[in-house]
Amino acid sequence: MTPDTLIVRYGEIGLKGRNRSHFENLLCKDIRAFLKREGVPFRAVDRFHGRIYVRGINREVSLERVLGVFSFSPAREVPRRMQDLKKAAETFFPQVRQAGSFRISCQRVDKDFPLTSMEVERRLGEDVRLATGATVNLSSPGFNLEVEIGPDAFFVFSRRVAGFGGMPFGSAGKLVALISGGIDSPVAAFLMMKRGVEPILLHFSMGDDDNAKVGNLRRQLEEFAAGRTIRLETIPHDTLFAGSFEKLRDNRRLAPYLCVICKYLMHRHAGELARRTGALGIVTGDSLAQVASQTLSNMAAYRAESGLPVYSPLIGLDKVEIIDLARRIGTYELSIAPAEGCSPPSNPRTHVDREVFQSILEESGLEPSSEGEEPSSESAARA
């Protein structure tokens, strides 16, 4: 069966009460933008009683990358007459025969249709049984043929493809997302995108290869941005430290604090960028106790510098869980590609006292000044 419709289901959008139609319209808009970007023609994207119908497509297309989609089914639209429904079911007979058992699952989205779901299931099921010789098995069928009764048509299908769910891209507002070429920070940015955030990526560059790597990660995250470009700002690593990185690393007293100082400076710049762009907070890829700078005391020492809320969706996950997510969204292979990196001190502090850290900052000469560095905007041109 060649599908001509996508039945789109959403999850928590259905719990939004009076704001539900607003989020439904945003999701419809994102679906349209995604299809146009993919070059897939369609006739209409309609919503009806908790469903979105993408009608008039001419080939299968995956909506897994549209955030807010809980699941979708490629379906065939047929007139709302039982004889047309039975004819459409015939295309599934070979699969039913091969499976040996089946069930019919009908959902009546439009309650005005005169037959109940059970009546449609019984009538269609009897025809399928007689034509194929397969047995009916309601608890564990070999093949499940589904029918949805829409507002003006039957939709016949056999697959449900899971999406990421969540909320439409950008529906929650903007956050500055600190991003490196590592595994964690792109996953953190994605998880906040899944909650409706439009991220502004802020990267502290170690060189050309590092920039190229982060550019690739940005483009992969854009696969989930419904056809929109994600802004990426870069600051050279040397600029972050005002040219004093090597001096600090060679200082035996200051070097153990270098990682925490680095995060402190990153949050300072992230706060400045957020205030200039109207972002409401900062996203980090921190995972508690994963590395020296991500202990509770160290995070307390450097996080307050931005003056804004800091969101860390990976904070309770271990590395295996994060890698699994990175593989699922397509960033893992990009993140493990070789590129320049920072050399941390051999004996980093894991528990920094905030008062001691303040004196370390003063000694380093990196206390906030009245003039902050302006990040340079990366070209939005795609590779």
LOTI-433595 format. One record per residue (C-alpha): x, y, z negated. Coordinates in steps of 0.05 Angstrom, whole numbers, padded with zeros to 5 digits, always signed. Example, Ala and Ser with C-alpha at 12.3 -4.5 7.8 and 13.67 -1.06 7.14 Angstrom:
// residues 2
+00246-00090-00156+00273-00021-00143
This chain:
// residues 383
+00000+00000+00000+00027+00068+00020+00010+00118-00035-00020+00185-00017-00031+00211-00088+00008+00217-00153-00032+00211-00217+00006+00252-00269-00005+00243-00344+00021+00288-00398+00027+00277-00473+00028+00331-00526+00003+00385-00478-00065+00353-00490-00060+00374-00564-00052+00448-00550-00124+00467-00561-00143+00534-00531-00073+00540-00501-00078+00474-00465-00098+00503-00397-00038+00550-00400+00011+00492-00407-00027+00451-00355-00019+00508-00306+00055+00513-00322+00064+00439-00309+00026+00443-00243+00070+00501-00223+00133+00461-00240+00108+00400-00201+00095+00444-00139+00165+00475-00145+00197+00407-00153+00162+00378-00092+00181+00438-00050+00253+00431-00072+00252+00357-00054+00221+00372+00014+00159+00330+00000+00096+00357+00033+00031+00356-00007-00039+00381+00002-00057+00402-00069-00038+00396-00142-00103+00394-00182-00119+00385-00255-00181+00350-00282-00198+00325-00353-00128+00310-00377-00100+00290-00310-00060+00323-00255-00069+00297-00184-00016+00309-00131-00055+00296-00067-00036+00289+00005+00035+00263-00002+00064+00220+00053+00118+00182+00016+00136+00158-00054+00169+00210-00098+00192+00207-00170+00169+00259-00220+00213+00233-00276+00255+00296-00271+00195+00343-00283+00195+00358-00357+00126+00352-00388+00107+00291-00347+00094+00232-00394+00081+00182-00338+00058+00180-00266+00030+00129-00217+00036+00127-00142-00036+00113-00120-00082+00107-00060-00142+00153-00057-00206+00123-00029-00279+00147-00025-00320+00134-00088-00358+00074-00059-00349+00003-00083-00339-00024-00012-00281+00024-00002-00251+00005-00069-00255-00070-00051-00221-00057+00015-00165-00019-00018-00156-00076-00068-00143-00124-00011-00074-00094+00000-00054-00122-00068-00079-00193-00055-00009-00221-00037+00019-00196-00103-00041-00223-00142-00033-00292-00109+00041-00293-00125+00029-00273-00197-00025-00327-00206-00065-00286-00257-00090-00215-00259-00135-00165-00293-00171-00102-00269-00161-00041-00313-00209+00016-00298-00211+00085-00330-00270+00130-00316-00240+00200-00321-00304+00229-00290-00360+00206-00336-00413+00226-00285-00398+00165-00243-00459+00118-00250-00420+00054-00264-00382+00044-00329-00309+00023-00329-00328-00048-00350-00378-00054-00294-00326-00033-00242-00276-00083-00272-00326-00140-00270-00349-00127-00198-00280-00116-00170-00249-00172-00211-00298-00224-00184-00282-00204-00113-00207-00209-00126-00214-00276-00161-00254-00307-00104-00208-00279-00050-00142-00298-00082-00156-00359-00125-00119-00326-00182-00145-00331-00253-00168-00273-00296-00123-00261-00357-00141-00200-00398-00086-00207-00451-00023-00222-00411-00038-00218-00336+00015-00232-00284-00011-00171-00245-00050-00111-00269-00090-00075-00216-00112-00006-00241-00169+00038-00218-00181+00109-00240-00248+00142-00226-00232+00214-00211-00277+00274-00197-00290+00256-00124-00251+00193-00108-00225+00126-00133-00150+00120-00144-00120+00050-00138-00051+00033-00164-00008-00019-00200+00051+00019-00231+00062+00069-00286+00130+00103-00286+00153+00135-00351+00176+00207-00352+00212+00245-00406+00149+00279-00432+00159+00342-00473+00139+00411-00450+00145+00449-00384+00213+00480-00371+00220+00550-00400+00152+00549-00435+00185+00559-00504+00233+00615-00486+00308+00623-00478+00367+00598-00520+00442+00604-00509+00470+00534-00503+00544+00525-00517+00569+00476-00465+00636+00442-00454+00658+00388-00406+00646+00335-00460+00590+00285-00469+00550+00317-00525+00534+00389-00507+00499+00375-00440+00455+00324-00475+00438+00376-00529+00420+00427-00476+00375+00375-00441+00338+00357-00505+00322+00430-00517+00300+00437-00444+00253+00379-00458+00222+00421-00513+00208+00478-00464+00273+00517-00471+00306+00554-00414+00380+00549-00431+00433+00601-00416+00497+00561-00414+00559+00591-00446+00625+00557-00431+00695+00572-00456+00740+00553-00398+00805+00515-00401+00820+00522-00327+00795+00510-00256+00783+00435-00263+00745+00447-00328+00703+00501-00293+00687+00454-00236+00667+00399-00284+00620+00444-00323+00591+00470-00257+00574+00398-00239+00541+00389-00307+00501+00452-00297+00476+00427-00230+00456+00360-00261+00416+00396-00315+00383+00436-00259+00353+00371-00234+00305+00378-00293+00292+00453-00283+00236+00447-00232+00275+00480-00176+00303+00538-00217+00375+00558-00227+00405+00554-00296+00449+00612-00314+00521+00596-00332+00568+00646-00366+00643+00633-00376+00696+00662-00421+00769+00641-00413+00796+00603-00473+00853+00653-00480+00804+00710-00481+00765+00676-00536+00826+00678-00581+00849+00747-00555+00913+00714-00531+00933+00689-00600+00917+00614-00593+00989+00590-00588+01011+00635-00644+00957+00607-00690+00972+00535-00671+01046+00546-00688+01029+00577-00756+01032+00520-00808+00984+00555-00854+00932+00574-00802+00935+00515-00754+00892+00468-00797+00835+00519-00792+00841+00526-00716+00780+00484-00698+00735+00521-00746+00762+00588-00723+00747+00567-00651+00675+00550-00668+00668+00615-00707+00690+00655-00646+00644+00615-00600+00584+00630-00643+00603+00704-00645+00603+00708-00569+00540+00665-00565+00504+00714-00611+00526+00773-00568+00502+00739-00505+00436+00720-00536+00422+00792-00557+00438+00817-00487+00394+00766-00452+00335+00762-00500+00351+00691-00522+00324+00673-00590+00379+00627-00616+00437+00581-00601+00441+00507-00582+00502+00465-00600+00522+00393-00588+00542+00384-00661+00533+00314-00689+00543+00312-00765+00612+00286-00785+00631+00264-00714+00694+00308-00714+00730+00352-00764+00694+00416-00746+00625+00384-00754+00625+00371-00828+00571+00406-00869+00619+00454-00902+00654+00472-00836+00588+00484-00800+00566+00528-00857+00630+00568-00850+00623+00585-00776+00549+00582-00759+00527+00645-00794+00570+00688-00749+00520+00692-00692+00465+00720-00737+00414+00676-00701+00381+00608-00712+00425+00550-00690+00393+00487-00661+00430+00421-00659+00385+00366-00632+00441+00314-00636+00457+00327-00709+00432+00259-00734+00453+00216-00674+00516+00173-00668+00560+00171-00607+00528+00108-00578+00459+00141-00580+00486+00204-00548+00521+00165-00492+00457+00127-00478+00420+00193-00468+00476+00220-00425+00472+00160-00380+00397+00166-00374+00399+00239-00352+00459+00230-00306+00512+00271-00343+00555+00216-00371+00598+00202-00310+00607+00276-00299+00628+00287-00372+00682+00232-00371+00716+00259-00308+00787+00283-00324+00798+00357-00336+00839+00404-00379+00824+00402-00453+00843+00435-00517+00896+00403-00562+00870+00405-00634+00917+00409-00693+00942+00344-00721+00915+00358-00791+00849+00396-00783+00812+00418-00845+00747+00379-00856+00720+00418-00916+00731+00493-00909+00710+00539-00966+00674+00600-00939+00712+00649-00982+00779+00618-00964+00757+00618-00891+00743+00692-00894+00814+00705-00917+00841+00660-00862+00802+00701-00810+00831+00765-00838+00901+00736-00836+00891+00712-00764+00871+00782-00740+00808+00754-00708+00756+00788-00751+00698+00818-00710+00713+00884-00677+00665+00937-00653+00677+00916-00580+00661+00845-00558+00686+00811-00496+00636+00810-00438+00627+00741-00408+00634+00739-00333+00574+00714-00295+00587+00653-00252+00561+00652-00181+00496+00615-00174+00517+00586-00108+00510+00511-00105+00564+00463-00083
